[in-house]
Amino acid sequence: MKKRVIGVVAVAGVLALSSSARSQDQSPFAFTQFSATMVMNIPGQEAGAAAHIYRSGDKMRTDIGKQGYFLSDLSQHVGYMVMGSAMCMEVHQSDPSHPNPFEMTGKIQRSELGTDTIDGHPVKIEQITIESDSGKTVTMKAWEATDLHGFPVRVEVPGPKGTTRMDLKDIDLSTPSASLFATPTNCREMPVMPGMPH
């Protein structure tokens, strides 16, 4: 269970640091203040691992239960993995390769696919294609709750190993406490592993 939760947070951390478009183009989900429970289903991993996420402006936080949390500064592409009170690793990523559904920007095309109900929320289903400044194109499928101003309650992003699905529950669109995003102290920079972007 612990490895599964940490794996979810690692993926969420990569997603949170991975905005390859730097223009002031459109964002598919223009929500910068919220909290929610995120349930990730990742190809090749046990399904249903959950974590609580928070966002305020360019800061995102993903809790790992009692183990710690991952804090991301989206504008600087830097993150902090905090485990308990004894360990903190700083992670940099200047050549991201995965899209963050909440932060990626670019030229956006939307195609309506219908309507449904997810967890009691009436949703509009869309296929969203984002073309970044570099010309990279990402296509995702989103279920956007009409009773939450279009906040996505489910997002599916295809990848080389299959489709990653993110379900969002317990959504609160109010501003999270600023104390959740305080930059950790005494962090060591995580060494770059062979084959990883840096």
MOZIPE-V31039 format. One record per residue. N is the residue number from 0. SS is DSSP state (A for helix, B for strand, O for the rest). PSI is psi as a letter, one per 20 degrees, with the letter a starting at -180 (NA if undefined). NEAR is the number of other ideal C-beta (glycine too) atoms within 10 Angstrom. Layout:
<<N & SS & PSI & NEAR> <N & SS & PSI & NEAR>>
This chain:
<<0 & O & g & 8> <1 & A & g & 10> <2 & A & h & 10> <3 & A & g & 15> <4 & A & g & 18> <5 & A & h & 19> <6 & A & g & 15> <7 & A & g & 24> <8 & A & h & 24> <9 & A & g & 16> <10 & A & g & 19> <11 & A & h & 24> <12 & A & g & 21> <13 & A & g & 19> <14 & A & g & 25> <15 & A & h & 27> <16 & O & j & 25> <17 & O & m & 20> <18 & O & o & 23> <19 & O & i & 21> <20 & O & p & 22> <21 & O & j & 12> <22 & O & r & 11> <23 & O & k & 7> <24 & O & a & 15> <25 & B & q & 14> <26 & B & q & 19> <27 & O & h & 24> <28 & O & o & 18> <29 & O & l & 10> <30 & O & o & 16> <31 & O & j & 16> <32 & B & o & 13> <33 & B & r & 21> <34 & B & q & 21> <35 & B & r & 22> <36 & B & p & 15> <37 & B & p & 21> <38 & B & o & 17> <39 & B & p & 22> <40 & B & o & 17> <41 & O & p & 20> <42 & O & p & 13> <43 & O & i & 6> <44 & O & q & 15> <45 & O & p & 12> <46 & O & q & 11> <47 & O & j & 11> <48 & B & p & 21> <49 & B & q & 16> <50 & B & q & 22> <51 & B & p & 15> <52 & B & q & 23> <53 & B & q & 21> <54 & B & p & 24> <55 & B & o & 17> <56 & O & c & 13> <57 & O & j & 14> <58 & B & p & 20> <59 & B & q & 27> <60 & B & p & 23> <61 & B & o & 25> <62 & B & q & 20> <63 & O & l & 20> <64 & O & c & 14> <65 & O & i & 8> <66 & O & h & 13> <67 & B & b & 21> <68 & B & r & 21> <69 & B & p & 26> <70 & B & p & 24> <71 & B & p & 29> <72 & B & o & 17> <73 & O & h & 20> <74 & O & h & 12> <75 & O & i & 11> <76 & O & l & 18> <77 & B & q & 18> <78 & B & r & 24> <79 & B & o & 21> <80 & B & o & 22> <81 & B & o & 18> <82 & B & o & 14> <83 & O & b & 9> <84 & O & j & 7> <85 & O & i & 8> <86 & B & p & 12> <87 & B & p & 18> <88 & B & p & 16> <89 & B & p & 14> <90 & B & p & 21> <91 & B & q & 14> <92 & O & o & 21> <93 & O & i & 10> <94 & O & m & 10> <95 & O & q & 17> <96 & O & i & 11> <97 & O & q & 19> <98 & O & q & 24> <99 & O & o & 22> <100 & O & h & 20> <101 & O & i & 23> <102 & O & h & 23> <103 & O & p & 26> <104 & B & r & 20> <105 & B & a & 24> <106 & B & p & 14> <107 & B & p & 14> <108 & B & p & 12> <109 & B & p & 14> <110 & B & p & 11> <111 & B & p & 9> <112 & B & i & 13> <113 & B & a & 8> <114 & B & r & 11> <115 & B & a & 12> <116 & B & p & 11> <117 & B & p & 17> <118 & O & k & 14> <119 & O & i & 8> <120 & B & p & 19> <121 & B & p & 13> <122 & B & q & 23> <123 & B & p & 16> <124 & B & p & 16> <125 & B & q & 19> <126 & B & p & 14> <127 & B & p & 20> <128 & B & p & 15> <129 & B & p & 23> <130 & B & o & 16> <131 & O & r & 19> <132 & O & h & 13> <133 & O & i & 11> <134 & O & i & 7> <135 & O & p & 14> <136 & B & p & 12> <137 & B & p & 19> <138 & B & p & 15> <139 & B & r & 21> <140 & B & p & 18> <141 & B & q & 24> <142 & B & o & 22> <143 & B & p & 23> <144 & B & o & 21> <145 & A & h & 12> <146 & A & i & 11> <147 & A & k & 18> <148 & O & k & 10> <149 & O & j & 16> <150 & B & p & 20> <151 & B & p & 26> <152 & B & i & 22> <153 & B & p & 21> <154 & B & p & 22> <155 & B & p & 17> <156 & B & o & 18> <157 & B & q & 13> <158 & B & r & 11> <159 & O & h & 5> <160 & O & j & 9> <161 & B & a & 11> <162 & B & p & 13> <163 & B & p & 19> <164 & B & p & 16> <165 & B & o & 25> <166 & B & p & 20> <167 & B & p & 24> <168 & B & r & 14> <169 & B & l & 11> <170 & B & p & 17> <171 & B & o & 13> <172 & O & j & 12> <173 & O & r & 7> <174 & O & p & 14> <175 & O & r & 17> <176 & O & p & 10> <177 & A & h & 10> <178 & A & h & 6> <179 & A & i & 16> <180 & A & j & 18> <181 & O & p & 11> <182 & O & p & 11> <183 & O & q & 14> <184 & O & r & 7> <185 & O & k & 7> <186 & O & q & 18> <187 & B & q & 9> <188 & B & p & 10> <189 & O & p & 16> <190 & O & q & 8> <191 & O & p & 12> <192 & O & q & 7> <193 & O & p & 4> <194 & O & i & 5> <195 & O & q & 12> <196 & O & q & 14> <197 & O & NA & 11>>
